[in-house]
Amino acid sequence: MKRLSLTGLSIIAIVLSLSTSAQARGHKEVLMQPMTKISKHIFIKKYITPFELVGSAYQGQYRDYSIPGFGSLIYDARTGRIAAKDLVKAAIESKDLLPETIDDRDYLRSVEVQLRSLGR
């Protein structure tokens, strides 16, 4: 009987600790992502990470904005035809990023690092 109650208490403690840490991570993610208010009660996400941006470009999401996808993006990034600023401009035009992002040097530097790491 003691073994059963000890096991039950252990399981409950583990479940509570996992749900608490998952909730804490969820709140952190929400605080880190800028939101734009488009009406009294509706907010839209206006931040994608540099990794997500380059990944989306690789998949061809910005073809309509003169950013090639797949192998062409890798080639253009390596030869200097596509720079981080070009990719950020395309994301701003497609409303994936806020216009102020174009002046964020850290963000641009991170996008550049992600572009250089393509195809490695």
Secondary structure, DSSP 8 states (H G I E B T S, - for coil): -HHHHHHHHHHHHHHHHHHHHHHHHHHHHHHHS-EEE-SSS-EEE----HHHHHHHHHTTTTGGGT---HHHHHHHHHHTSS-HHHHHHHHHHTTSS-GGGGG-HHHHHHHHHHHHTTT-
